[in-house]
Amino acid sequence: TVNQKKLAAAVSNKTILITGASFGIGAELALRLSQYPVTLVLVARTKERLEEIKKHCGEKAVVHIYITDLRDETAVNELITDLKAKEIAVDILVSNAGHSIYRKLADAMERFHDTKRCSAINFTGPVQLLLGVLPGLTEKKGIVVNVSTVSLFLPHTAGWSGYHSSKAAFDHWLRCAEPEMKASGVSLCQVYLPLVRTRMSMIVEQNHKRPAMSCAKAADAIL
């Protein structure tokens, strides 16, 4: 259960950027956090969904939406530039956007782009965004929250090489960056979730039969 008083104290009057905010965990976080006096910066690829989430956000929140594909370096740079131009400095960055592909090796030999897509959304895109907003996070002594997977601590599984390797890459990048971030006053929190029942995870048919956490419970863990 989330301690509402502590959460209110932690987020009130803060600017919170959430990636992957149009569906699943990101959308749940946006709606829950919008019940407090916050500024939300919601980032995702689907314009219609972002507009719908914004419409359902609480009246206490100021909500900015950015239709940005983390795979597109130019688009991420435009997002960073626009935030600077509008003097929107981020207090809390929730790196939640993710991409999962299940593909056995025999089926992946002519699909190198699968690995590139996973890497861009799960690793290089989040790094680019974090570096871009880091000056504001440093100034505000902010928090970086990375929504990761408990599978990083489990035995490696066939078919998940693109997903697991890219999630592990960002995890290790953050671990390397953490001492320097900490020295400048920026905190890091990595949340290692089990299988969550989201649009992304349920694309894989075999996941339908497996026990899975709800988006609401995942949001509880992050909050």
PADODO-627393 format. One record per residue (C-alpha): y, x, z. Coordinates in Angstrom, 1 decimal. Layout:
REM PADODO-627393
@py = Y | px = X | pz = Z .
...
This chain:
REM PADODO-627393
@py = 0.0 | px = 0.0 | pz = 0.0 .
@py = 3.5 | px = 1.3 | pz = -0.9 .
@py = 5.9 | px = 1.6 | pz = 2.0 .
@py = 8.8 | px = -0.4 | pz = 0.6 .
@py = 11.4 | px = 1.0 | pz = 3.0 .
@py = 10.5 | px = 4.6 | pz = 2.2 .
@py = 10.4 | px = 3.9 | pz = -1.5 .
@py = 13.8 | px = 2.2 | pz = -1.4 .
@py = 15.2 | px = 5.2 | pz = 0.4 .
@py = 13.6 | px = 7.6 | pz = -2.2 .
@py = 14.8 | px = 5.8 | pz = -5.3 .
@py = 18.0 | px = 3.9 | pz = -4.6 .
@py = 21.0 | px = 5.1 | pz = -6.7 .
@py = 18.7 | px = 7.5 | pz = -8.5 .
@py = 18.3 | px = 8.0 | pz = -12.3 .
@py = 14.6 | px = 7.8 | pz = -13.2 .
@py = 13.3 | px = 8.7 | pz = -16.6 .
@py = 9.8 | px = 7.3 | pz = -17.5 .
@py = 7.9 | px = 8.3 | pz = -20.6 .
@py = 5.3 | px = 5.9 | pz = -22.1 .
@py = 7.3 | px = 3.1 | pz = -20.6 .
@py = 6.3 | px = 0.3 | pz = -23.1 .
@py = 2.7 | px = -0.3 | pz = -22.0 .
@py = 0.3 | px = 0.2 | pz = -19.1 .
@py = 1.3 | px = 2.3 | pz = -16.1 .
@py = 4.8 | px = 3.2 | pz = -17.5 .
@py = 5.7 | px = -0.5 | pz = -17.9 .
@py = 4.4 | px = -1.3 | pz = -14.5 .
@py = 6.5 | px = 1.5 | pz = -12.9 .
@py = 9.6 | px = 0.3 | pz = -14.8 .
@py = 9.3 | px = -3.3 | pz = -13.6 .
@py = 8.5 | px = -2.3 | pz = -10.0 .
@py = 11.4 | px = 0.3 | pz = -9.8 .
@py = 13.8 | px = -2.1 | pz = -11.4 .
@py = 13.8 | px = -4.1 | pz = -8.1 .
@py = 15.9 | px = -1.4 | pz = -6.6 .
@py = 19.5 | px = -0.2 | pz = -7.4 .
@py = 18.4 | px = 2.5 | pz = -9.9 .
@py = 19.3 | px = 3.7 | pz = -13.4 .
@py = 16.1 | px = 3.6 | pz = -15.6 .
@py = 15.7 | px = 5.6 | pz = -18.7 .
@py = 12.7 | px = 4.2 | pz = -20.5 .
@py = 11.2 | px = 6.2 | pz = -23.3 .
@py = 8.5 | px = 5.1 | pz = -25.7 .
@py = 7.7 | px = 4.6 | pz = -29.4 .
@py = 7.6 | px = 0.8 | pz = -29.6 .
@py = 11.1 | px = -0.8 | pz = -29.8 .
@py = 10.0 | px = -4.4 | pz = -29.3 .
@py = 8.0 | px = -3.6 | pz = -26.2 .
@py = 10.8 | px = -1.6 | pz = -24.7 .
@py = 13.3 | px = -4.4 | pz = -25.3 .
@py = 10.8 | px = -6.8 | pz = -23.7 .
@py = 10.4 | px = -4.6 | pz = -20.6 .
@py = 14.2 | px = -4.3 | pz = -20.3 .
@py = 14.5 | px = -8.1 | pz = -20.4 .
@py = 12.1 | px = -8.4 | pz = -17.5 .
@py = 13.7 | px = -5.7 | pz = -15.4 .
@py = 15.4 | px = -6.7 | pz = -12.2 .
@py = 19.2 | px = -7.3 | pz = -12.1 .
@py = 19.7 | px = -4.4 | pz = -9.6 .
@py = 18.7 | px = -1.9 | pz = -12.3 .
@py = 20.8 | px = -0.4 | pz = -15.1 .
@py = 18.3 | px = 0.1 | pz = -18.0 .
@py = 18.6 | px = 2.4 | pz = -21.0 .
@py = 15.9 | px = 2.4 | pz = -23.6 .
@py = 15.1 | px = 5.2 | pz = -26.1 .
@py = 12.7 | px = 4.8 | pz = -29.0 .
@py = 11.4 | px = 8.3 | pz = -29.1 .
@py = 8.1 | px = 9.8 | pz = -30.3 .
@py = 7.3 | px = 12.9 | pz = -28.2 .
@py = 5.4 | px = 14.3 | pz = -31.1 .
@py = 8.7 | px = 14.6 | pz = -33.0 .
@py = 10.7 | px = 17.7 | pz = -31.9 .
@py = 13.8 | px = 16.5 | pz = -33.6 .
@py = 13.6 | px = 13.1 | pz = -31.9 .
@py = 13.1 | px = 14.6 | pz = -28.4 .
@py = 16.2 | px = 16.9 | pz = -29.0 .
@py = 18.2 | px = 13.8 | pz = -30.0 .
@py = 17.2 | px = 12.1 | pz = -26.8 .
@py = 18.2 | px = 15.1 | pz = -24.7 .
@py = 21.5 | px = 15.4 | pz = -26.6 .
@py = 22.3 | px = 11.7 | pz = -26.1 .
@py = 21.6 | px = 11.9 | pz = -22.4 .
@py = 24.0 | px = 14.9 | pz = -22.1 .
@py = 26.6 | px = 13.1 | pz = -24.2 .
@py = 26.4 | px = 10.0 | pz = -21.9 .
@py = 26.4 | px = 12.3 | pz = -18.8 .
@py = 23.0 | px = 10.8 | pz = -17.7 .
@py = 21.5 | px = 13.4 | pz = -15.3 .
@py = 17.9 | px = 12.7 | pz = -14.3 .
@py = 16.9 | px = 12.7 | pz = -10.6 .
@py = 13.2 | px = 11.8 | pz = -11.1 .
@py = 11.2 | px = 12.5 | pz = -14.3 .
@py = 8.0 | px = 10.6 | pz = -14.6 .
@py = 5.9 | px = 12.2 | pz = -17.3 .
@py = 3.5 | px = 9.4 | pz = -18.0 .
@py = 3.1 | px = 9.2 | pz = -21.8 .
@py = -0.3 | px = 10.2 | pz = -23.0 .
@py = -2.6 | px = 10.1 | pz = -25.9 .
@py = -6.4 | px = 10.1 | pz = -25.7 .
@py = -8.9 | px = 10.7 | pz = -28.5 .
@py = -12.7 | px = 10.6 | pz = -28.2 .
@py = -14.2 | px = 12.5 | pz = -31.1 .
@py = -17.5 | px = 14.5 | pz = -31.2 .
@py = -17.3 | px = 17.9 | pz = -32.8 .
@py = -19.3 | px = 16.9 | pz = -35.9 .
@py = -16.7 | px = 14.3 | pz = -36.6 .
@py = -13.7 | px = 16.5 | pz = -35.9 .
@py = -14.2 | px = 19.3 | pz = -38.4 .
@py = -11.7 | px = 17.8 | pz = -40.9 .
@py = -9.5 | px = 16.3 | pz = -38.2 .
@py = -7.5 | px = 19.2 | pz = -36.8 .
@py = -4.5 | px = 16.8 | pz = -36.7 .
@py = -6.2 | px = 15.0 | pz = -33.7 .
@py = -5.9 | px = 18.1 | pz = -31.6 .
@py = -2.3 | px = 18.5 | pz = -32.7 .
@py = -1.4 | px = 14.9 | pz = -31.8 .
@py = -3.0 | px = 15.2 | pz = -28.3 .
@py = -1.2 | px = 18.5 | pz = -27.8 .
@py = 2.2 | px = 17.1 | pz = -28.9 .
@py = 2.1 | px = 14.0 | pz = -26.7 .
@py = 0.3 | px = 15.5 | pz = -23.6 .
@py = 1.7 | px = 19.0 | pz = -23.6 .
@py = 4.4 | px = 20.3 | pz = -25.9 .
@py = 6.5 | px = 17.2 | pz = -26.0 .
@py = 6.6 | px = 16.8 | pz = -22.2 .
@py = 7.5 | px = 20.5 | pz = -21.9 .
@py = 10.4 | px = 20.1 | pz = -24.4 .
@py = 11.7 | px = 17.1 | pz = -22.6 .
@py = 11.4 | px = 18.7 | pz = -19.1 .
@py = 13.2 | px = 21.8 | pz = -20.3 .
@py = 16.0 | px = 19.6 | pz = -21.7 .
@py = 16.6 | px = 17.6 | pz = -18.5 .
@py = 15.9 | px = 20.5 | pz = -16.1 .
@py = 19.6 | px = 21.4 | pz = -15.7 .
@py = 20.3 | px = 17.9 | pz = -14.3 .
@py = 17.2 | px = 17.9 | pz = -12.2 .
@py = 18.2 | px = 21.3 | pz = -10.7 .
@py = 21.7 | px = 20.0 | pz = -10.0 .
@py = 20.4 | px = 16.9 | pz = -8.3 .
@py = 17.5 | px = 18.7 | pz = -6.5 .
@py = 15.2 | px = 16.2 | pz = -8.3 .
@py = 11.5 | px = 15.5 | pz = -8.7 .
@py = 9.1 | px = 15.9 | pz = -11.6 .
@py = 6.1 | px = 13.5 | pz = -11.4 .
@py = 3.3 | px = 14.3 | pz = -13.8 .
@py = 0.7 | px = 11.5 | pz = -14.3 .
@py = -2.5 | px = 13.4 | pz = -15.0 .
@py = -6.2 | px = 12.9 | pz = -14.8 .
@py = -8.8 | px = 13.6 | pz = -12.2 .
@py = -11.1 | px = 14.6 | pz = -15.1 .
@py = -9.5 | px = 18.1 | pz = -15.0 .
@py = -11.6 | px = 18.7 | pz = -11.9 .
@py = -14.8 | px = 17.3 | pz = -13.3 .
@py = -17.4 | px = 18.9 | pz = -15.6 .
@py = -16.2 | px = 19.2 | pz = -19.2 .
@py = -17.4 | px = 16.3 | pz = -21.3 .
@py = -18.4 | px = 16.3 | pz = -25.0 .
@py = -16.0 | px = 14.4 | pz = -27.3 .
@py = -12.9 | px = 14.8 | pz = -25.2 .
@py = -11.8 | px = 18.3 | pz = -26.1 .
@py = -8.4 | px = 17.3 | pz = -27.6 .
@py = -7.5 | px = 15.1 | pz = -24.6 .
@py = -8.8 | px = 17.3 | pz = -21.8 .
@py = -7.4 | px = 20.6 | pz = -23.2 .
@py = -3.9 | px = 19.2 | pz = -23.7 .
@py = -3.8 | px = 17.6 | pz = -20.3 .
@py = -5.0 | px = 20.9 | pz = -18.7 .
@py = -2.4 | px = 22.8 | pz = -20.7 .
@py = 0.5 | px = 20.8 | pz = -19.3 .
@py = -1.1 | px = 20.9 | pz = -15.8 .
@py = -1.2 | px = 24.7 | pz = -15.9 .
@py = 2.2 | px = 25.0 | pz = -17.5 .
@py = 3.6 | px = 23.1 | pz = -14.5 .
@py = 1.7 | px = 25.2 | pz = -12.0 .
@py = 3.2 | px = 28.3 | pz = -13.5 .
@py = 6.7 | px = 26.8 | pz = -13.5 .
@py = 6.5 | px = 25.3 | pz = -10.0 .
@py = 7.5 | px = 28.4 | pz = -8.0 .
@py = 10.7 | px = 28.7 | pz = -10.1 .
@py = 11.4 | px = 25.0 | pz = -10.0 .
@py = 10.9 | px = 25.0 | pz = -6.2 .
@py = 13.3 | px = 27.9 | pz = -5.8 .
@py = 16.0 | px = 25.9 | pz = -7.6 .
@py = 15.3 | px = 22.8 | pz = -5.5 .
@py = 13.2 | px = 20.8 | pz = -7.9 .
@py = 10.0 | px = 19.4 | pz = -6.5 .
@py = 6.7 | px = 18.8 | pz = -8.5 .
@py = 4.2 | px = 16.1 | pz = -7.8 .
@py = 1.0 | px = 15.9 | pz = -9.9 .
@py = -0.9 | px = 12.6 | pz = -9.7 .
@py = -4.5 | px = 12.9 | pz = -10.7 .
@py = -5.7 | px = 9.4 | pz = -11.6 .
@py = -9.3 | px = 8.2 | pz = -12.4 .
@py = -10.0 | px = 6.0 | pz = -15.4 .
@py = -7.2 | px = 3.4 | pz = -15.5 .
@py = -7.6 | px = 0.1 | pz = -17.5 .
@py = -4.9 | px = 0.7 | pz = -20.0 .
@py = -4.5 | px = 0.0 | pz = -23.7 .
@py = -5.0 | px = 3.8 | pz = -24.3 .
@py = -8.3 | px = 4.1 | pz = -22.4 .
@py = -9.8 | px = 0.9 | pz = -23.5 .
@py = -9.7 | px = 1.8 | pz = -27.1 .
@py = -13.0 | px = 3.7 | pz = -26.3 .
@py = -15.6 | px = 1.0 | pz = -26.2 .
@py = -17.8 | px = 2.7 | pz = -23.6 .
@py = -14.9 | px = 2.7 | pz = -21.1 .
@py = -15.1 | px = -1.1 | pz = -20.9 .
@py = -18.3 | px = -0.9 | pz = -18.9 .
@py = -17.0 | px = 1.8 | pz = -16.5 .
@py = -15.2 | px = 1.2 | pz = -13.2 .
@py = -11.5 | px = 1.5 | pz = -13.7 .
@py = -8.3 | px = 1.4 | pz = -11.7 .
@py = -5.8 | px = -1.3 | pz = -12.5 .
@py = -2.3 | px = -0.4 | pz = -13.7 .
@py = -0.9 | px = -1.9 | pz = -10.5 .
@py = -3.1 | px = 0.4 | pz = -8.3 .
@py = -2.1 | px = 3.4 | pz = -10.5 .
@py = 1.5 | px = 2.5 | pz = -10.1 .
@py = 1.0 | px = 2.3 | pz = -6.3 .
@py = -0.4 | px = 5.8 | pz = -6.3 .
@py = 2.5 | px = 7.2 | pz = -8.2 .
@py = 5.1 | px = 5.3 | pz = -6.2 .
